[in-house]
């Protein structure tokens, strides 16, 4: 008995970022030649910069107003992006295909009730019995429905309700690592023949003061909006949160071919790991992950989508690794143009890579003056993401003939 491995292809892209809504908008912006202008908000949360949610007509993918109201923004964004991916793959409304479709979602925690958080902090300044204070506020101030809205697996549940995707469902948590693992698991299941088609991705809203507080607690946020992403020494200027809803439809090549689906790219390999970053352990691990994916060490027809967070020292190490491992490949710095979207960062990089490999021309630089120019259309792509605290992932994709 042979252990047959199935080729995994991408047939649907659902992408919403600060640059706009949908696959075509991103194609038009990114294939224009010059580095696109960022869409950022430097005023609402000054001195911090966010890449905000664009204007969206939610009813295009979430028709019922009741469904729209019952979700937080990050859940609405995820449901919307998932609908875009299903539409793009030609599977929206195909009840038979959606009923057998697997789903893997990378999700964070729900949004905070900022008014209650602020009340507790202010009261805590006046009292020493803070444990009792917390118990009081938990019973008097928090809405019971808030806890339901915060459940991470409700994004997958909402996608099932709205889009009728009712095969197996998995929700992974763990910041950037969740997005990496979601893609890794989907690829492994299809490759092994355990699944024929899968909806996979995540969503993140940048305009969340609670997440800014978490990142700034380790002095991680960027505070100089006019400075370019990369410094002259190869370090970055801090993390700028980015909004992204990124979902992909992955299929086995046989399944996609049988239904005549358009194929954006072949997802050849995904490798993930986590561990100590002391000394040269991070670089050794990245090289091993690159080897595991079969990533080529040379080739100007390969584009590298760098998912660095923007943390200065960490970004410098990733930049140095990429220059050493892929010296001839132009780099596209995802965070410079889109910001950093935590759980959605790796799926966003994959979506951008698929658009690139499906295009007839080269993709524009993301960080003007730092990302190398590309003179021809790419034939392969490498996607990296190094979590701001933990977790690393690398994927390799190839243009389909």
PyMOL commands that set and color helices and strands:
alter all, ss='L'
color gray80, all
select helices_A, chain A and resi 23-30+58-60+65-69+73-89+95-99+114-124+130-140+144-150+154-163+176-191+209-216+253-258+281-293+312-325+334-338+342-358
alter helices_A, ss='H'
color red, helices_A
select strands_A, chain A and resi 8-17+20-21+50-51+102-106+169-172+197-204+241-242+244-252+265-273+302-306+330-333+380-386+392-398
alter strands_A, ss='S'
color yellow, strands_A
deselect
rebuild
show_as cartoon
